[in-house]
Amino acid sequence: MCASWRIPACERRGEVVVTLLVRDEISIAQDGVEVVVARSQLTDVADKLYFLDQAFRAEARDVVEALCD
């Protein structure tokens, strides 16, 4: 484990821990569930999370169409 970042818990969900692993992978963990993302997948995951974040801030229909392309 090289570095980790903690995103505080919110009213409905527990803390999120993002960890940079030594195998060129990223671990995202919350409430005992861990997802490991390979470096080659990280850009796609980050893009989708960005668009989903925008869906909560803007016109959701436009964001959903962008995600489905």
Predicted model as a PDB file, atoms N, CA, C, CB and O in Angstrom, pLDDT in the B-factor column:
MODEL        1                                                                  
ATOM      1  N   MET A   1       0.847  -1.164   0.000  1.00 54.00           N  
ATOM      2  CA  MET A   1       0.000   0.000   0.000  1.00 54.00           C  
ATOM      3  C   MET A   1       0.897   1.233   0.000  1.00 54.00           C  
ATOM      4  CB  MET A   1      -0.966  -0.005   1.217  1.00 54.00           C  
ATOM      5  O   MET A   1       1.782   1.367   0.846  1.00 54.00           O  
ATOM      6  N   CYS A   2       0.661   2.139  -0.960  1.00 75.00           N  
ATOM      7  CA  CYS A   2       1.509   3.326  -1.093  1.00 75.00           C  
ATOM      8  C   CYS A   2       0.895   4.553  -0.438  1.00 75.00           C  
ATOM      9  CB  CYS A   2       1.775   3.612  -2.553  1.00 75.00           C  
ATOM     10  O   CYS A   2       1.549   5.234   0.352  1.00 75.00           O  
ATOM     11  N   ALA A   3      -0.343   4.832  -0.762  1.00 93.00           N  
ATOM     12  CA  ALA A   3      -1.011   6.024  -0.232  1.00 93.00           C  
ATOM     13  C   ALA A   3      -2.503   5.747  -0.169  1.00 93.00           C  
ATOM     14  CB  ALA A   3      -0.712   7.287  -1.109  1.00 93.00           C  
ATOM     15  O   ALA A   3      -3.031   4.932  -0.926  1.00 93.00           O  
ATOM     16  N   SER A   4      -3.171   6.435   0.739  1.00 94.00           N  
ATOM     17  CA  SER A   4      -4.625   6.286   0.793  1.00 94.00           C  
ATOM     18  C   SER A   4      -5.265   7.614   1.152  1.00 94.00           C  
ATOM     19  CB  SER A   4      -5.033   5.199   1.810  1.00 94.00           C  
ATOM     20  O   SER A   4      -4.659   8.461   1.808  1.00 94.00           O  
ATOM     21  N   TRP A   5      -6.483   7.772   0.714  1.00 95.00           N  
ATOM     22  CA  TRP A   5      -7.277   8.969   0.970  1.00 95.00           C  
ATOM     23  C   TRP A   5      -8.604   8.534   1.555  1.00 95.00           C  
ATOM     24  CB  TRP A   5      -7.484   9.811  -0.330  1.00 95.00           C  
ATOM     25  O   TRP A   5      -9.188   7.536   1.130  1.00 95.00           O  
ATOM     26  N   ARG A   6      -9.068   9.276   2.517  1.00 96.00           N  
ATOM     27  CA  ARG A   6     -10.337   8.968   3.183  1.00 96.00           C  
ATOM     28  C   ARG A   6     -11.365  10.033   2.844  1.00 96.00           C  
ATOM     29  CB  ARG A   6     -10.150   8.867   4.716  1.00 96.00           C  
ATOM     30  O   ARG A   6     -11.120  11.230   2.992  1.00 96.00           O  
ATOM     31  N   ILE A   7     -12.513   9.574   2.388  1.00 95.00           N  
ATOM     32  CA  ILE A   7     -13.635  10.460   2.113  1.00 95.00           C  
ATOM     33  C   ILE A   7     -14.620  10.234   3.254  1.00 95.00           C  
ATOM     34  CB  ILE A   7     -14.292  10.181   0.683  1.00 95.00           C  
ATOM     35  O   ILE A   7     -15.100   9.115   3.439  1.00 95.00           O  
ATOM     36  N   PRO A   8     -14.930  11.277   4.021  1.00 96.00           N  
ATOM     37  CA  PRO A   8     -15.745  11.099   5.225  1.00 96.00           C  
ATOM     38  C   PRO A   8     -17.119  10.484   4.937  1.00 96.00           C  
ATOM     39  CB  PRO A   8     -15.927  12.430   5.915  1.00 96.00           C  
ATOM     40  O   PRO A   8     -17.677  10.624   3.849  1.00 96.00           O  
ATOM     41  N   ALA A   9     -17.629   9.807   5.944  1.00 96.00           N  
ATOM     42  CA  ALA A   9     -18.973   9.234   5.868  1.00 96.00           C  
ATOM     43  C   ALA A   9     -19.991  10.351   5.727  1.00 96.00           C  
ATOM     44  CB  ALA A   9     -19.282   8.371   7.116  1.00 96.00           C  
ATOM     45  O   ALA A   9     -19.756  11.484   6.147  1.00 96.00           O  
ATOM     46  N   CYS A  10     -21.114  10.015   5.135  1.00 93.00           N  
ATOM     47  CA  CYS A  10     -22.220  10.967   5.059  1.00 93.00           C  
ATOM     48  C   CYS A  10     -23.399  10.381   5.829  1.00 93.00           C  
ATOM     49  CB  CYS A  10     -22.612  11.276   3.568  1.00 93.00           C  
ATOM     50  O   CYS A  10     -23.266   9.335   6.466  1.00 93.00           O  
ATOM     51  N   GLU A  11     -24.521  11.031   5.775  1.00 90.00           N  
ATOM     52  CA  GLU A  11     -25.660  10.597   6.583  1.00 90.00           C  
ATOM     53  C   GLU A  11     -26.173   9.200   6.222  1.00 90.00           C  
ATOM     54  CB  GLU A  11     -26.780  11.588   6.440  1.00 90.00           C  
ATOM     55  O   GLU A  11     -26.754   8.525   7.071  1.00 90.00           O  
ATOM     56  N   ARG A  12     -25.968   8.753   4.979  1.00 91.00           N  
ATOM     57  CA  ARG A  12     -26.496   7.449   4.574  1.00 91.00           C  
ATOM     58  C   ARG A  12     -25.439   6.396   4.283  1.00 91.00           C  
ATOM     59  CB  ARG A  12     -27.339   7.617   3.374  1.00 91.00           C  
ATOM     60  O   ARG A  12     -25.763   5.212   4.194  1.00 91.00           O  
ATOM     61  N   ARG A  13     -24.206   6.792   4.135  1.00 93.00           N  
ATOM     62  CA  ARG A  13     -23.160   5.851   3.740  1.00 93.00           C  
ATOM     63  C   ARG A  13     -21.920   6.029   4.597  1.00 93.00           C  
ATOM     64  CB  ARG A  13     -22.807   6.029   2.263  1.00 93.00           C  
ATOM     65  O   ARG A  13     -21.663   7.111   5.126  1.00 93.00           O  
ATOM     66  N   GLY A  14     -21.152   4.946   4.728  1.00 96.00           N  
ATOM     67  CA  GLY A  14     -19.919   4.983   5.513  1.00 96.00           C  
ATOM     68  C   GLY A  14     -18.769   5.637   4.769  1.00 96.00           C  
ATOM     69  O   GLY A  14     -18.886   6.015   3.604  1.00 96.00           O  
ATOM     70  N   GLU A  15     -17.673   5.757   5.467  1.00 97.00           N  
ATOM     71  CA  GLU A  15     -16.461   6.348   4.911  1.00 97.00           C  
ATOM     72  C   GLU A  15     -15.985   5.562   3.686  1.00 97.00           C  
ATOM     73  CB  GLU A  15     -15.352   6.397   5.977  1.00 97.00           C  
ATOM     74  O   GLU A  15     -16.095   4.337   3.647  1.00 97.00           O  
ATOM     75  N   VAL A  16     -15.460   6.271   2.695  1.00 96.00           N  
ATOM     76  CA  VAL A  16     -14.860   5.653   1.510  1.00 96.00           C  
ATOM     77  C   VAL A  16     -13.351   5.810   1.635  1.00 96.00           C  
ATOM     78  CB  VAL A  16     -15.398   6.301   0.171  1.00 96.00           C  
ATOM     79  O   VAL A  16     -12.850   6.894   1.934  1.00 96.00           O  
ATOM     80  N   VAL A  17     -12.632   4.710   1.402  1.00 97.00           N  
ATOM     81  CA  VAL A  17     -11.172   4.750   1.447  1.00 97.00           C  
ATOM     82  C   VAL A  17     -10.647   4.377   0.062  1.00 97.00           C  
ATOM     83  CB  VAL A  17     -10.604   3.782   2.550  1.00 97.00           C  
ATOM     84  O   VAL A  17     -10.926   3.293  -0.450  1.00 97.00           O  
ATOM     85  N   VAL A  18      -9.890   5.285  -0.531  1.00 96.00           N  
ATOM     86  CA  VAL A  18      -9.266   5.060  -1.836  1.00 96.00           C  
ATOM     87  C   VAL A  18      -7.783   4.830  -1.579  1.00 96.00           C  
ATOM     88  CB  VAL A  18      -9.504   6.280  -2.828  1.00 96.00           C  
ATOM     89  O   VAL A  18      -7.116   5.665  -0.967  1.00 96.00           O  
ATOM     90  N   THR A  19      -7.268   3.696  -2.047  1.00 96.00           N  
ATOM     91  CA  THR A  19      -5.882   3.330  -1.781  1.00 96.00           C  
ATOM     92  C   THR A  19      -5.158   3.019  -3.077  1.00 96.00           C  
ATOM     93  CB  THR A  19      -5.811   2.130  -0.832  1.00 96.00           C  
ATOM     94  O   THR A  19      -5.659   2.276  -3.921  1.00 96.00           O  
ATOM     95  N   LEU A  20      -3.986   3.590  -3.223  1.00 94.00           N  
ATOM     96  CA  LEU A  20      -3.109   3.271  -4.343  1.00 94.00           C  
ATOM     97  C   LEU A  20      -2.325   2.027  -3.955  1.00 94.00           C  
ATOM     98  CB  LEU A  20      -2.150   4.473  -4.697  1.00 94.00           C  
ATOM     99  O   LEU A  20      -1.588   2.041  -2.969  1.00 94.00           O  
ATOM    100  N   LEU A  21      -2.476   0.956  -4.717  1.00 93.00           N  
ATOM    101  CA  LEU A  21      -1.801  -0.305  -4.421  1.00 93.00           C  
ATOM    102  C   LEU A  21      -0.496  -0.405  -5.214  1.00 93.00           C  
ATOM    103  CB  LEU A  21      -2.724  -1.505  -4.744  1.00 93.00           C  
ATOM    104  O   LEU A  21      -0.306   0.313  -6.196  1.00 93.00           O  
ATOM    105  N   VAL A  22       0.386  -1.280  -4.793  1.00 88.00           N  
ATOM    106  CA  VAL A  22       1.694  -1.398  -5.435  1.00 88.00           C  
ATOM    107  C   VAL A  22       1.643  -2.129  -6.767  1.00 88.00           C  
ATOM    108  CB  VAL A  22       2.646  -2.105  -4.518  1.00 88.00           C  
ATOM    109  O   VAL A  22       2.630  -2.117  -7.503  1.00 88.00           O  
ATOM    110  N   ARG A  23       0.544  -2.753  -7.096  1.00 85.00           N  
ATOM    111  CA  ARG A  23       0.435  -3.517  -8.341  1.00 85.00           C  
ATOM    112  C   ARG A  23      -0.189  -2.708  -9.468  1.00 85.00           C  
ATOM    113  CB  ARG A  23      -0.379  -4.769  -8.109  1.00 85.00           C  
ATOM    114  O   ARG A  23      -0.799  -3.288 -10.366  1.00 85.00           O  
ATOM    115  N   ASP A  24      -0.053  -1.386  -9.449  1.00 89.00           N  
ATOM    116  CA  ASP A  24      -0.698  -0.515 -10.447  1.00 89.00           C  
ATOM    117  C   ASP A  24      -2.213  -0.681 -10.413  1.00 89.00           C  
ATOM    118  CB  ASP A  24      -0.165  -0.825 -11.864  1.00 89.00           C  
ATOM    119  O   ASP A  24      -2.866  -0.758 -11.454  1.00 89.00           O  
ATOM    120  N   GLU A  25      -2.754  -0.734  -9.215  1.00 94.00           N  
ATOM    121  CA  GLU A  25      -4.192  -0.849  -9.015  1.00 94.00           C  
ATOM    122  C   GLU A  25      -4.634   0.158  -7.967  1.00 94.00           C  
ATOM    123  CB  GLU A  25      -4.584  -2.286  -8.595  1.00 94.00           C  
ATOM    124  O   GLU A  25      -3.838   0.652  -7.169  1.00 94.00           O  
ATOM    125  N   ILE A  26      -5.917   0.443  -7.995  1.00 95.00           N  
ATOM    126  CA  ILE A  26      -6.547   1.330  -7.024  1.00 95.00           C  
ATOM    127  C   ILE A  26      -7.619   0.523  -6.298  1.00 95.00           C  
ATOM    128  CB  ILE A  26      -7.157   2.610  -7.714  1.00 95.00           C  
ATOM    129  O   ILE A  26      -8.404  -0.181  -6.933  1.00 95.00           O  
ATOM    130  N   SER A  27      -7.655   0.622  -4.988  1.00 96.00           N  
ATOM    131  CA  SER A  27      -8.694  -0.022  -4.194  1.00 96.00           C  
ATOM    132  C   SER A  27      -9.663   1.053  -3.707  1.00 96.00           C  
ATOM    133  CB  SER A  27      -8.079  -0.815  -2.990  1.00 96.00           C  
ATOM    134  O   SER A  27      -9.249   2.090  -3.189  1.00 96.00           O  
ATOM    135  N   ILE A  28     -10.948   0.792  -3.879  1.00 96.00           N  
ATOM    136  CA  ILE A  28     -12.000   1.670  -3.364  1.00 96.00           C  
ATOM    137  C   ILE A  28     -12.834   0.816  -2.417  1.00 96.00           C  
ATOM    138  CB  ILE A  28     -12.888   2.300  -4.532  1.00 96.00           C  
ATOM    139  O   ILE A  28     -13.452  -0.162  -2.839  1.00 96.00           O  
ATOM    140  N   ALA A  29     -12.852   1.185  -1.135  1.00 97.00           N  
ATOM    141  CA  ALA A  29     -13.519   0.358  -0.126  1.00 97.00           C  
ATOM    142  C   ALA A  29     -14.509   1.191   0.688  1.00 97.00           C  
ATOM    143  CB  ALA A  29     -12.482  -0.295   0.807  1.00 97.00           C  
ATOM    144  O   ALA A  29     -14.279   2.360   0.996  1.00 97.00           O  
ATOM    145  N   GLN A  30     -15.629   0.528   1.023  1.00 96.00           N  
ATOM    146  CA  GLN A  30     -16.651   1.149   1.869  1.00 96.00           C  
ATOM    147  C   GLN A  30     -17.454   0.045   2.537  1.00 96.00           C  
ATOM    148  CB  GLN A  30     -17.584   2.097   1.041  1.00 96.00           C  
ATOM    149  O   GLN A  30     -17.909  -0.893   1.884  1.00 96.00           O  
ATOM    150  N   ASP A  31     -17.620   0.170   3.843  1.00 95.00           N  
ATOM    151  CA  ASP A  31     -18.454  -0.766   4.617  1.00 95.00           C  
ATOM    152  C   ASP A  31     -18.136  -2.234   4.341  1.00 95.00           C  
ATOM    153  CB  ASP A  31     -19.912  -0.512   4.317  1.00 95.00           C  
ATOM    154  O   ASP A  31     -19.046  -3.049   4.193  1.00 95.00           O  
ATOM    155  N   GLY A  32     -16.854  -2.572   4.273  1.00 94.00           N  
ATOM    156  CA  GLY A  32     -16.458  -3.960   4.093  1.00 94.00           C  
ATOM    157  C   GLY A  32     -16.474  -4.463   2.663  1.00 94.00           C  
ATOM    158  O   GLY A  32     -16.156  -5.628   2.422  1.00 94.00           O  
ATOM    159  N   VAL A  33     -16.836  -3.620   1.711  1.00 97.00           N  
ATOM    160  CA  VAL A  33     -16.847  -4.005   0.299  1.00 97.00           C  
ATOM    161  C   VAL A  33     -15.689  -3.297  -0.389  1.00 97.00           C  
ATOM    162  CB  VAL A  33     -18.216  -3.649  -0.386  1.00 97.00           C  
ATOM    163  O   VAL A  33     -15.510  -2.089  -0.234  1.00 97.00           O  
ATOM    164  N   GLU A  34     -14.901  -4.058  -1.155  1.00 97.00           N  
ATOM    165  CA  GLU A  34     -13.754  -3.479  -1.842  1.00 97.00           C  
ATOM    166  C   GLU A  34     -13.854  -3.748  -3.336  1.00 97.00           C  
ATOM    167  CB  GLU A  34     -12.437  -4.045  -1.278  1.00 97.00           C  
ATOM    168  O   GLU A  34     -14.181  -4.856  -3.761  1.00 97.00           O  
ATOM    169  N   VAL A  35     -13.571  -2.726  -4.122  1.00 96.00           N  
ATOM    170  CA  VAL A  35     -13.469  -2.850  -5.573  1.00 96.00           C  
ATOM    171  C   VAL A  35     -12.039  -2.478  -5.936  1.00 96.00           C  
ATOM    172  CB  VAL A  35     -14.524  -1.934  -6.325  1.00 96.00           C  
ATOM    173  O   VAL A  35     -11.549  -1.420  -5.542  1.00 96.00           O  
ATOM    174  N   VAL A  36     -11.370  -3.346  -6.686  1.00 96.00           N  
ATOM    175  CA  VAL A  36     -10.009  -3.071  -7.130  1.00 96.00           C  
ATOM    176  C   VAL A  36     -10.065  -2.779  -8.620  1.00 96.00           C  
ATOM    177  CB  VAL A  36      -9.042  -4.269  -6.817  1.00 96.00           C  
ATOM    178  O   VAL A  36     -10.576  -3.572  -9.410  1.00 96.00           O  
ATOM    179  N   VAL A  37      -9.529  -1.625  -8.983  1.00 96.00           N  
ATOM    180  CA  VAL A  37      -9.559  -1.160 -10.366  1.00 96.00           C  
ATOM    181  C   VAL A  37      -8.132  -1.159 -10.907  1.00 96.00           C  
ATOM    182  CB  VAL A  37     -10.202   0.264 -10.473  1.00 96.00           C  
ATOM    183  O   VAL A  37      -7.229  -0.589 -10.294  1.00 96.00           O  
ATOM    184  N   ALA A  38      -7.935  -1.795 -12.048  1.00 96.00           N  
ATOM    185  CA  ALA A  38      -6.618  -1.811 -12.682  1.00 96.00           C  
ATOM    186  C   ALA A  38      -6.312  -0.446 -13.289  1.00 96.00           C  
ATOM    187  CB  ALA A  38      -6.546  -2.910 -13.764  1.00 96.00           C  
ATOM    188  O   ALA A  38      -7.218   0.303 -13.654  1.00 96.00           O  
ATOM    189  N   ARG A  39      -5.043  -0.141 -13.391  1.00 93.00           N  
ATOM    190  CA  ARG A  39      -4.629   1.132 -13.965  1.00 93.00           C  
ATOM    191  C   ARG A  39      -5.236   1.348 -15.352  1.00 93.00           C  
ATOM    192  CB  ARG A  39      -3.109   1.200 -14.044  1.00 93.00           C  
ATOM    193  O   ARG A  39      -5.617   2.468 -15.693  1.00 93.00           O  
ATOM    194  N   SER A  40      -5.327   0.292 -16.147  1.00 95.00           N  
ATOM    195  CA  SER A  40      -5.876   0.402 -17.497  1.00 95.00           C  
ATOM    196  C   SER A  40      -7.377   0.725 -17.499  1.00 95.00           C  
ATOM    197  CB  SER A  40      -5.631  -0.891 -18.255  1.00 95.00           C  
ATOM    198  O   SER A  40      -7.906   1.176 -18.515  1.00 95.00           O  
ATOM    199  N   GLN A  41      -8.060   0.502 -16.382  1.00 96.00           N  
ATOM    200  CA  GLN A  41      -9.496   0.780 -16.269  1.00 96.00           C  
ATOM    201  C   GLN A  41      -9.791   2.132 -15.637  1.00 96.00           C  
ATOM    202  CB  GLN A  41     -10.165  -0.303 -15.464  1.00 96.00           C  
ATOM    203  O   GLN A  41     -10.918   2.621 -15.710  1.00 96.00           O  
ATOM    204  N   LEU A  42      -8.798   2.729 -15.025  1.00 93.00           N  
ATOM    205  CA  LEU A  42      -9.026   3.901 -14.183  1.00 93.00           C  
ATOM    206  C   LEU A  42      -9.608   5.090 -14.937  1.00 93.00           C  
ATOM    207  CB  LEU A  42      -7.742   4.309 -13.537  1.00 93.00           C  
ATOM    208  O   LEU A  42     -10.496   5.761 -14.412  1.00 93.00           O  
ATOM    209  N   THR A  43      -9.141   5.372 -16.143  1.00 94.00           N  
ATOM    210  CA  THR A  43      -9.657   6.511 -16.901  1.00 94.00           C  
ATOM    211  C   THR A  43     -11.141   6.338 -17.191  1.00 94.00           C  
ATOM    212  CB  THR A  43      -8.879   6.684 -18.210  1.00 94.00           C  
ATOM    213  O   THR A  43     -11.914   7.283 -17.038  1.00 94.00           O  
ATOM    214  N   ASP A  44     -11.546   5.146 -17.607  1.00 94.00           N  
ATOM    215  CA  ASP A  44     -12.966   4.904 -17.896  1.00 94.00           C  
ATOM    216  C   ASP A  44     -13.816   5.039 -16.637  1.00 94.00           C  
ATOM    217  CB  ASP A  44     -13.157   3.508 -18.508  1.00 94.00           C  
ATOM    218  O   ASP A  44     -14.897   5.628 -16.676  1.00 94.00           O  
ATOM    219  N   VAL A  45     -13.337   4.501 -15.529  1.00 94.00           N  
ATOM    220  CA  VAL A  45     -14.076   4.611 -14.266  1.00 94.00           C  
ATOM    221  C   VAL A  45     -14.198   6.080 -13.851  1.00 94.00           C  
ATOM    222  CB  VAL A  45     -13.374   3.790 -13.147  1.00 94.00           C  
ATOM    223  O   VAL A  45     -15.273   6.533 -13.457  1.00 94.00           O  
ATOM    224  N   ALA A  46     -13.099   6.813 -13.943  1.00 93.00           N  
ATOM    225  CA  ALA A  46     -13.105   8.226 -13.565  1.00 93.00           C  
ATOM    226  C   ALA A  46     -14.058   9.023 -14.446  1.00 93.00           C  
ATOM    227  CB  ALA A  46     -11.691   8.810 -13.655  1.00 93.00           C  
ATOM    228  O   ALA A  46     -14.780   9.887 -13.949  1.00 93.00           O  
ATOM    229  N   ASP A  47     -14.068   8.744 -15.753  1.00 90.00           N  
ATOM    230  CA  ASP A  47     -14.987   9.444 -16.666  1.00 90.00           C  
ATOM    231  C   ASP A  47     -16.439   9.206 -16.281  1.00 90.00           C  
ATOM    232  CB  ASP A  47     -14.753   8.992 -18.113  1.00 90.00           C  
ATOM    233  O   ASP A  47     -17.237  10.141 -16.244  1.00 90.00           O  
ATOM    234  N   LYS A  48     -16.780   7.954 -15.994  1.00 87.00           N  
ATOM    235  CA  LYS A  48     -18.167   7.627 -15.634  1.00 87.00           C  
ATOM    236  C   LYS A  48     -18.559   8.285 -14.306  1.00 87.00           C  
ATOM    237  CB  LYS A  48     -18.352   6.094 -15.540  1.00 87.00           C  
ATOM    238  O   LYS A  48     -19.670   8.797 -14.172  1.00 87.00           O  
ATOM    239  N   LEU A  49     -17.658   8.270 -13.337  1.00 89.00           N  
ATOM    240  CA  LEU A  49     -17.955   8.917 -12.058  1.00 89.00           C  
ATOM    241  C   LEU A  49     -18.136  10.423 -12.237  1.00 89.00           C  
ATOM    242  CB  LEU A  49     -16.836   8.637 -11.043  1.00 89.00           C  
ATOM    243  O   LEU A  49     -18.991  11.027 -11.590  1.00 89.00           O  
ATOM    244  N   TYR A  50     -17.339  11.026 -13.108  1.00 86.00           N  
ATOM    245  CA  TYR A  50     -17.484  12.459 -13.385  1.00 86.00           C  
ATOM    246  C   TYR A  50     -18.865  12.752 -13.967  1.00 86.00           C  
ATOM    247  CB  TYR A  50     -16.381  12.941 -14.356  1.00 86.00           C  
ATOM    248  O   TYR A  50     -19.548  13.674 -13.520  1.00 86.00           O  
ATOM    249  N   PHE A  51     -19.273  11.970 -14.960  1.00 78.00           N  
ATOM    250  CA  PHE A  51     -20.578  12.192 -15.568  1.00 78.00           C  
ATOM    251  C   PHE A  51     -21.711  11.958 -14.571  1.00 78.00           C  
ATOM    252  CB  PHE A  51     -20.753  11.286 -16.777  1.00 78.00           C  
ATOM    253  O   PHE A  51     -22.699  12.693 -14.572  1.00 78.00           O  
ATOM    254  N   LEU A  52     -21.576  10.949 -13.731  1.00 79.00           N  
ATOM    255  CA  LEU A  52     -22.602  10.711 -12.714  1.00 79.00           C  
ATOM    256  C   LEU A  52     -22.662  11.867 -11.720  1.00 79.00           C  
ATOM    257  CB  LEU A  52     -22.329   9.392 -11.974  1.00 79.00           C  
ATOM    258  O   LEU A  52     -23.748  12.265 -11.299  1.00 79.00           O  
ATOM    259  N   ASP A  53     -21.514  12.405 -11.344  1.00 82.00           N  
ATOM    260  CA  ASP A  53     -21.482  13.574 -10.470  1.00 82.00           C  
ATOM    261  C   ASP A  53     -22.209  14.743 -11.122  1.00 82.00           C  
ATOM    262  CB  ASP A  53     -20.030  13.965 -10.137  1.00 82.00           C  
ATOM    263  O   ASP A  53     -22.962  15.459 -10.463  1.00 82.00           O  
ATOM    264  N   GLN A  54     -21.983  14.931 -12.403  1.00 77.00           N  
ATOM    265  CA  GLN A  54     -22.656  16.016 -13.129  1.00 77.00           C  
ATOM    266  C   GLN A  54     -24.166  15.799 -13.199  1.00 77.00           C  
ATOM    267  CB  GLN A  54     -22.084  16.140 -14.543  1.00 77.00           C  
ATOM    268  O   GLN A  54     -24.934  16.760 -13.231  1.00 77.00           O  
ATOM    269  N   ALA A  55     -24.586  14.540 -13.224  1.00 75.00           N  
ATOM    270  CA  ALA A  55     -26.018  14.244 -13.272  1.00 75.00           C  
ATOM    271  C   ALA A  55     -26.734  14.773 -12.038  1.00 75.00           C  
ATOM    272  CB  ALA A  55     -26.247  12.740 -13.402  1.00 75.00           C  
ATOM    273  O   ALA A  55     -27.897  15.166 -12.118  1.00 75.00           O  
ATOM    274  N   PHE A  56     -26.057  14.787 -10.909  1.00 74.00           N  
ATOM    275  CA  PHE A  56     -26.663  15.305  -9.688  1.00 74.00           C  
ATOM    276  C   PHE A  56     -26.656  16.826  -9.658  1.00 74.00           C  
ATOM    277  CB  PHE A  56     -25.938  14.762  -8.472  1.00 74.00           C  
ATOM    278  O   PHE A  56     -27.354  17.442  -8.853  1.00 74.00           O  
ATOM    279  N   ARG A  57     -25.869  17.425 -10.532  1.00 73.00           N  
ATOM    280  CA  ARG A  57     -25.725  18.880 -10.533  1.00 73.00           C  
ATOM    281  C   ARG A  57     -26.415  19.554 -11.703  1.00 73.00           C  
ATOM    282  CB  ARG A  57     -24.278  19.244 -10.544  1.00 73.00           C  
ATOM    283  O   ARG A  57     -26.686  20.753 -11.639  1.00 73.00           O  
ATOM    284  N   ALA A  58     -26.707  18.829 -12.760  1.00 69.00           N  
ATOM    285  CA  ALA A  58     -27.214  19.436 -13.987  1.00 69.00           C  
ATOM    286  C   ALA A  58     -28.397  18.639 -14.522  1.00 69.00           C  
ATOM    287  CB  ALA A  58     -26.104  19.523 -15.047  1.00 69.00           C  
ATOM    288  O   ALA A  58     -29.060  17.898 -13.797  1.00 69.00           O  
ATOM    289  N   GLU A  59     -28.630  18.816 -15.787  1.00 66.00           N  
ATOM    290  CA  GLU A  59     -29.710  18.107 -16.479  1.00 66.00           C  
ATOM    291  C   GLU A  59     -29.331  16.634 -16.638  1.00 66.00           C  
ATOM    292  CB  GLU A  59     -30.002  18.753 -17.869  1.00 66.00           C  
ATOM    293  O   GLU A  59     -28.452  16.298 -17.432  1.00 66.00           O  
ATOM    294  N   ALA A  60     -29.981  15.777 -15.897  1.00 65.00           N  
ATOM    295  CA  ALA A  60     -29.632  14.357 -15.869  1.00 65.00           C  
ATOM    296  C   ALA A  60     -29.780  13.702 -17.238  1.00 65.00           C  
ATOM    297  CB  ALA A  60     -30.497  13.628 -14.858  1.00 65.00           C  
ATOM    298  O   ALA A  60     -29.002  12.807 -17.571  1.00 65.00           O  
ATOM    299  N   ARG A  61     -30.732  14.113 -18.018  1.00 68.00           N  
ATOM    300  CA  ARG A  61     -30.964  13.490 -19.325  1.00 68.00           C  
ATOM    301  C   ARG A  61     -29.736  13.609 -20.229  1.00 68.00           C  
ATOM    302  CB  ARG A  61     -32.180  14.129 -20.009  1.00 68.00           C  
ATOM    303  O   ARG A  61     -29.356  12.638 -20.884  1.00 68.00           O  
ATOM    304  N   ASP A  62     -29.114  14.786 -20.271  1.00 69.00           N  
ATOM    305  CA  ASP A  62     -27.927  14.988 -21.095  1.00 69.00           C  
ATOM    306  C   ASP A  62     -26.782  14.096 -20.631  1.00 69.00           C  
ATOM    307  CB  ASP A  62     -27.498  16.455 -21.062  1.00 69.00           C  
ATOM    308  O   ASP A  62     -26.051  13.541 -21.451  1.00 69.00           O  
ATOM    309  N   VAL A  63     -26.630  13.962 -19.335  1.00 65.00           N  
ATOM    310  CA  VAL A  63     -25.547  13.149 -18.786  1.00 65.00           C  
ATOM    311  C   VAL A  63     -25.775  11.676 -19.098  1.00 65.00           C  
ATOM    312  CB  VAL A  63     -25.428  13.360 -17.269  1.00 65.00           C  
ATOM    313  O   VAL A  63     -24.835  10.973 -19.470  1.00 65.00           O  
ATOM    314  N   VAL A  64     -27.002  11.200 -18.954  1.00 69.00           N  
ATOM    315  CA  VAL A  64     -27.311   9.799 -19.248  1.00 69.00           C  
ATOM    316  C   VAL A  64     -27.034   9.503 -20.716  1.00 69.00           C  
ATOM    317  CB  VAL A  64     -28.785   9.476 -18.901  1.00 69.00           C  
ATOM    318  O   VAL A  64     -26.489   8.448 -21.043  1.00 69.00           O  
ATOM    319  N   GLU A  65     -27.402  10.421 -21.599  1.00 71.00           N  
ATOM    320  CA  GLU A  65     -27.120  10.224 -23.031  1.00 71.00           C  
ATOM    321  C   GLU A  65     -25.625  10.145 -23.280  1.00 71.00           C  
ATOM    322  CB  GLU A  65     -27.731  11.362 -23.868  1.00 71.00           C  
ATOM    323  O   GLU A  65     -25.181   9.330 -24.089  1.00 71.00           O  
ATOM    324  N   ALA A  66     -24.839  10.970 -22.606  1.00 70.00           N  
ATOM    325  CA  ALA A  66     -23.383  10.943 -22.766  1.00 70.00           C  
ATOM    326  C   ALA A  66     -22.806   9.620 -22.263  1.00 70.00           C  
ATOM    327  CB  ALA A  66     -22.737  12.125 -22.015  1.00 70.00           C  
ATOM    328  O   ALA A  66     -21.881   9.081 -22.870  1.00 70.00           O  
ATOM    329  N   LEU A  67     -23.339   9.097 -21.165  1.00 68.00           N  
ATOM    330  CA  LEU A  67     -22.858   7.835 -20.610  1.00 68.00           C  
ATOM    331  C   LEU A  67     -23.167   6.662 -21.540  1.00 68.00           C  
ATOM    332  CB  LEU A  67     -23.480   7.593 -19.238  1.00 68.00           C  
ATOM    333  O   LEU A  67     -22.404   5.698 -21.599  1.00 68.00           O  
ATOM    334  N   CYS A  68     -24.272   6.742 -22.257  1.00 73.00           N  
ATOM    335  CA  CYS A  68     -24.693   5.635 -23.100  1.00 73.00           C  
ATOM    336  C   CYS A  68     -23.996   5.625 -24.455  1.00 73.00           C  
ATOM    337  CB  CYS A  68     -26.179   5.686 -23.299  1.00 73.00           C  
ATOM    338  O   CYS A  68     -24.103   4.642 -25.188  1.00 73.00           O  
ATOM    339  N   ASP A  69     -23.298   6.676 -24.800  1.00 64.00           N  
ATOM    340  CA  ASP A  69     -22.566   6.722 -26.089  1.00 64.00           C  
ATOM    341  C   ASP A  69     -21.374   5.822 -26.081  1.00 64.00           C  
ATOM    342  CB  ASP A  69     -22.119   8.133 -26.409  1.00 64.00           C  
ATOM    343  O   ASP A  69     -20.654   5.743 -27.077  1.00 64.00           O  
TER     344      ASP A  69                                                      
ENDMDL                                                                          
END                                                                             
